[in-house]
Amino acid sequence: NIPTGIPLVYDLDEDFQPVKPGGTYLDPDAAAEAILAVANQGKK
């Protein structure tokens, strides 16, 4: 359940490799709400 339109931040090490795979959301609270919205799409 990956929300669209929510920016991700990638911290890179000295070799330009991601420190945390998948990055972190710039606004974790908005991302959590969007993840729930994506999970509920198509449900009635």
C-alpha positions as CSV (number, residue, x, y, z in Angstrom):
1,N,0.0,0.0,0.0
2,I,2.2,2.8,-1.3
3,P,0.5,6.2,-1.4
4,T,1.2,8.5,-4.3
5,G,2.1,12.2,-3.9
6,I,3.8,11.8,-0.5
7,P,7.5,12.7,-0.8
8,L,10.2,10.3,0.4
9,V,13.6,11.3,1.7
10,Y,16.6,9.1,1.0
11,D,19.7,9.6,3.2
12,L,22.8,8.5,1.4
13,D,26.1,7.3,2.8
14,E,29.5,8.3,1.4
15,D,29.2,5.8,-1.5
16,F,25.7,7.3,-2.4
17,Q,23.9,4.2,-1.2
18,P,20.7,4.6,0.7
19,V,21.2,4.4,4.5
20,K,17.6,3.0,4.9
21,P,16.2,1.0,2.0
22,G,12.9,2.5,0.8
23,G,13.6,5.9,2.4
24,T,11.5,7.7,4.9
25,Y,8.3,9.8,4.4
26,L,8.8,13.5,4.6
27,D,5.5,13.8,6.5
28,P,5.0,10.4,8.3
29,D,1.5,11.4,9.6
30,A,0.2,12.3,6.2
31,A,1.8,9.1,4.8
32,A,0.0,6.9,7.4
33,E,-3.4,8.4,6.5
34,A,-2.7,8.0,2.8
35,I,-1.6,4.4,3.3
36,L,-4.9,3.7,5.0
37,A,-6.8,5.4,2.2
38,V,-4.9,3.2,-0.4
39,A,-5.7,0.1,1.7
40,N,-9.4,0.9,1.7
41,Q,-9.7,1.6,-2.0
42,G,-12.2,-0.7,-3.6
43,K,-13.8,-1.7,-0.3
44,K,-17.4,-1.0,0.4
